[in-house]
Each structure stands twice: as C-alpha cells, then as structure tokens.
Amino acid sequence: MPIVINLDIMLARRKMSLTELSEKVGLTIVNLSILKTGKAKGVRFDTLEAICRVLDCKPGDIIDID
C-alpha cells in the first residue's frame, strides 16, 4: 500500500502557498517540495507537528494510505 501525501490539498484548502508554509514552519521550500511530491523517505514527528499546527489539521489529513 503506497503512502500518499496530501500536502498540496491542505495548502489549497488553507489558501496558503508553499513559500508561506516554509516561512511559518522554518523549513526550506526544497524540503517541503520533496515531502509534497511524495519523494521524502521519512518525516520527523516535530516537522509533521509544525506543519499541522500551521495548517490547523491532523497528521491523517496530510498522510494517507492509498
């Protein structure tokens, strides 16, 4: 079962750009882009927590299993 990253969907729902998320979370656009495209090998819990805090969502809103 492949893991699906729905970061682009959450960004669209919050009307937020990847650049804005990058600034608020403190990660580079490159690292967020790697996560968004599903090419990341892993994600740290503190990173996931920061993204969820900024986007006001739960980890399951961002990460799903197809």
C-alpha positions, 0 to 999 in steps of 0.5 A: 500500500503506497503512502500518499501525501496530501500536502498540496490539498491542505495548502489549497484548502488553507489558501496558503502557498508553499513559500508561506508554509516554509516561512511559518514552519522554518523549513526550506521550500526544497524540503517541503517540495520533496515531502509534497511530491511524495519523494521524502523517505521519512518525516520527523514527528516535530516537522509533521507537528509544525506543519499541522499546527500551521495548517490547523489539521491532523497528521491523517489529513496530510498522510494517507494510505492509498 
